[in-house]
Amino acid sequence: MLFVLLGPSGSGKTTQAEKLAELPGFHKIITATTRPKRAGEVDGRDYYFLSDELYDEKLNRGELLAPTKIHGAHYGIPKEDLVSLAQSKNRHGVVVLDDRGAKKLQALGAVTIALTLPEKERHRRLDLRREKGRFRREIMVFSADYNLSSEGTIEEVFRSIRSCVEKHL
């Protein structure tokens, strides 16, 4: 089973995906992107960082699924990772996507979990991450299978997510 976490910047989706990936039988699906690497990010751990040319080649060969473009950068999921997940037993994947990518995978049977957060709290979290300049209004334009608030501690939010996930195992 594939679980997709989505939500606006600062909602905690990446942190929660990493926690889910720590559960037995779960692993994080790493997406490919053409955006520049940020400080502290590692190729192959956070994303597969690709040139525009390599991204286009992989997309044209059908090696990337759920392609999207966000703020001028391209994103996609390596097809081989999803094929491997589908062929395995008792293995589950978790991936962080935007609403467009999530909608594409939801249509293929993935379970989508949207994390929401009041703007004031988003501003506070983005300030902590020194990303206030990146703050933008992001609106989820499709209906996720689950819509959860990411207010509360990391553990409280994780318990809510885990409860949703367990319904599909």
One Martini backbone bead per residue (centre of mass of N, CA, C, O) as a GRO file, in nm:
protein
  169
    1MET     BB    1   0.099   0.034   0.019
    2LEU     BB    2   0.022   0.378  -0.047
    3PHE     BB    3   0.128   0.682   0.115
    4VAL     BB    4   0.009   1.022   0.110
    5LEU     BB    5   0.160   1.328   0.187
    6LEU     BB    6   0.002   1.650   0.249
    7GLY     BB    7   0.086   2.005   0.237
    8PRO     BB    8   0.189   2.276   0.354
    9SER     BB    9   0.418   2.465   0.444
   10GLY     BB   10   0.485   2.360   0.780
   11SER     BB   11   0.295   2.090   0.845
   12GLY     BB   12   0.492   1.812   0.872
   13LYS     BB   13   0.512   1.593   0.641
   14THR     BB   14   0.810   1.503   0.647
   15THR     BB   15   0.829   1.415   0.939
   16GLN     BB   16   0.596   1.204   0.920
   17ALA     BB   17   0.718   1.030   0.695
   18GLU     BB   18   0.968   0.946   0.857
   19LYS     BB   19   0.810   0.801   1.080
   20LEU     BB   20   0.666   0.594   0.903
   21ALA     BB   21   0.937   0.470   0.782
   22GLU     BB   22   1.011   0.334   1.073
   23LEU     BB   23   0.822   0.126   1.027
   24PRO     BB   24   0.748  -0.178   0.981
   25GLY     BB   25   0.739  -0.211   0.623
   26PHE     BB   26   0.848   0.077   0.574
   27HIS     BB   27   0.902   0.335   0.314
   28LYS     BB   28   1.058   0.588   0.148
   29ILE     BB   29   0.972   0.777  -0.120
   30ILE     BB   30   1.174   0.914  -0.364
   31THR     BB   31   1.195   1.206  -0.524
   32ALA     BB   32   1.220   1.394  -0.809
   33THR     BB   33   1.428   1.688  -0.899
   34THR     BB   34   1.520   2.027  -1.030
   35ARG     BB   35   1.589   2.149  -0.783
   36PRO     BB   36   1.779   2.286  -0.569
   37LYS     BB   37   1.978   2.231  -0.322
   38ARG     BB   38   1.965   2.236   0.012
   39ALA     BB   39   2.063   2.276   0.307
   40GLY     BB   40   2.128   1.936   0.411
   41GLU     BB   41   2.083   1.797   0.157
   42VAL     BB   42   2.048   1.463   0.007
   43ASP     BB   43   2.121   1.265  -0.236
   44GLY     BB   44   1.881   0.996  -0.201
   45ARG     BB   45   1.721   1.104   0.064
   46ASP     BB   46   1.539   1.355  -0.020
   47TYR     BB   47   1.636   1.346  -0.324
   48TYR     BB   48   1.648   1.346  -0.673
   49PHE     BB   49   1.886   1.527  -0.838
   50LEU     BB   50   1.807   1.687  -1.145
   51SER     BB   51   1.829   1.770  -1.443
   52ASP     BB   52   1.638   1.880  -1.690
   53GLU     BB   53   1.733   1.674  -1.899
   54LEU     BB   54   1.704   1.412  -1.729
   55TYR     BB   55   1.412   1.444  -1.662
   56ASP     BB   56   1.305   1.441  -1.954
   57GLU     BB   57   1.413   1.163  -2.026
   58LYS     BB   58   1.262   1.002  -1.807
   59LEU     BB   59   0.980   1.093  -1.887
   60ASN     BB   60   0.991   0.992  -2.190
   61ARG     BB   61   1.052   0.682  -2.078
   62GLY     BB   62   0.856   0.635  -1.819
   63GLU     BB   63   1.023   0.681  -1.521
   64LEU     BB   64   0.796   0.895  -1.441
   65LEU     BB   65   0.560   0.986  -1.196
   66ALA     BB   66   0.358   1.234  -1.118
   67PRO     BB   67   0.399   1.498  -1.267
   68THR     BB   68   0.532   1.820  -1.161
   69LYS     BB   69   0.500   2.184  -1.114
   70ILE     BB   70   0.698   2.393  -0.886
   71HIS     BB   71   0.828   2.687  -0.905
   72GLY     BB   72   0.989   2.569  -1.180
   73ALA     BB   73   0.990   2.278  -1.072
   74HIS     BB   74   1.043   1.938  -1.105
   75TYR     BB   75   0.840   1.639  -1.040
   76GLY     BB   76   0.891   1.282  -0.946
   77ILE     BB   77   0.835   0.930  -0.964
   78PRO     BB   78   0.991   0.647  -0.958
   79LYS     BB   79   0.871   0.373  -1.106
   80GLU     BB   80   1.047   0.144  -0.978
   81ASP     BB   81   0.951   0.195  -0.685
   82LEU     BB   82   0.648   0.121  -0.733
   83VAL     BB   83   0.688  -0.159  -0.850
   84SER     BB   84   0.836  -0.278  -0.609
   85LEU     BB   85   0.607  -0.231  -0.409
   86ALA     BB   86   0.382  -0.397  -0.562
   87GLN     BB   87   0.563  -0.676  -0.550
   88SER     BB   88   0.543  -0.662  -0.253
   89LYS     BB   89   0.519  -0.793   0.070
   90ASN     BB   90   0.460  -0.618   0.346
   91ARG     BB   91   0.489  -0.334   0.191
   92HIS     BB   92   0.531   0.019   0.249
   93GLY     BB   93   0.460   0.348   0.134
   94VAL     BB   94   0.600   0.687   0.153
   95VAL     BB   95   0.486   1.014   0.035
   96VAL     BB   96   0.565   1.343  -0.075
   97LEU     BB   97   0.314   1.572  -0.197
   98ASP     BB   98   0.123   1.733  -0.389
   99ASP     BB   99  -0.198   1.761  -0.494
  100ARG     BB  100  -0.148   1.662  -0.785
  101GLY     BB  101   0.012   1.402  -0.726
  102ALA     BB  102  -0.192   1.280  -0.528
  103LYS     BB  103  -0.426   1.252  -0.726
  104LYS     BB  104  -0.286   1.052  -0.918
  105LEU     BB  105  -0.242   0.827  -0.695
  106GLN     BB  106  -0.532   0.798  -0.596
  107ALA     BB  107  -0.635   0.679  -0.871
  108LEU     BB  108  -0.432   0.414  -0.802
  109GLY     BB  109  -0.489   0.368  -0.462
  110ALA     BB  110  -0.392   0.572  -0.284
  111VAL     BB  111  -0.340   0.712   0.031
  112THR     BB  112  -0.462   1.024   0.154
  113ILE     BB  113  -0.289   1.278   0.364
  114ALA     BB  114  -0.392   1.578   0.503
  115LEU     BB  115  -0.226   1.864   0.625
  116THR     BB  116  -0.320   2.109   0.859
  117LEU     BB  117  -0.279   2.477   0.916
  118PRO     BB  118  -0.268   2.754   1.059
  119GLU     BB  119  -0.121   3.041   0.960
  120LYS     BB  120   0.016   3.125   1.224
  121GLU     BB  121   0.171   2.856   1.260
  122ARG     BB  122   0.317   2.858   0.991
  123HIS     BB  123   0.478   3.112   1.040
  124ARG     BB  124   0.629   3.010   1.287
  125ARG     BB  125   0.767   2.764   1.150
  126LEU     BB  126   0.904   2.924   0.920
  127ASP     BB  127   1.073   3.097   1.108
  128LEU     BB  128   1.233   2.861   1.230
  129ARG     BB  129   1.329   2.789   0.918
  130ARG     BB  130   1.382   3.052   0.756
  131GLU     BB  131   1.099   3.074   0.540
  132LYS     BB  132   0.923   3.331   0.512
  133GLY     BB  133   0.976   3.403   0.206
  134ARG     BB  134   0.818   3.125   0.116
  135PHE     BB  135   0.557   3.214   0.184
  136ARG     BB  136   0.237   3.071   0.098
  137ARG     BB  137  -0.059   3.016  -0.049
  138GLU     BB  138  -0.206   2.697   0.007
  139ILE     BB  139  -0.432   2.493  -0.182
  140MET     BB  140  -0.647   2.240  -0.158
  141VAL     BB  141  -0.799   2.093  -0.466
  142PHE     BB  142  -0.858   1.824  -0.311
  143SER     BB  143  -0.974   1.511  -0.188
  144ALA     BB  144  -0.885   1.355   0.074
  145ASP     BB  145  -0.912   1.082   0.273
  146TYR     BB  146  -0.751   1.266   0.484
  147ASN     BB  147  -0.804   1.527   0.739
  148LEU     BB  148  -0.546   1.682   0.929
  149SER     BB  149  -0.418   1.816   1.203
  150SER     BB  150  -0.086   1.968   1.290
  151GLU     BB  151  -0.163   2.021   1.563
  152GLY     BB  152   0.080   1.968   1.787
  153THR     BB  153   0.257   1.718   1.841
  154ILE     BB  154   0.429   1.494   1.674
  155GLU     BB  155   0.297   1.250   1.822
  156GLU     BB  156   0.000   1.328   1.791
  157VAL     BB  157  -0.005   1.332   1.484
  158PHE     BB  158   0.101   1.045   1.441
  159ARG     BB  159  -0.135   0.896   1.570
  160SER     BB  160  -0.342   0.988   1.360
  161ILE     BB  161  -0.202   0.869   1.114
  162ARG     BB  162  -0.178   0.575   1.212
  163SER     BB  163  -0.480   0.526   1.230
  164CYS     BB  164  -0.530   0.551   0.927
  165VAL     BB  165  -0.330   0.337   0.825
  166GLU     BB  166  -0.445   0.084   0.983
  167LYS     BB  167  -0.709   0.066   0.801
  168HIS     BB  168  -0.504  -0.051   0.542
  169LEU     BB  169  -0.361  -0.333   0.670
   0.00000   0.00000   0.00000
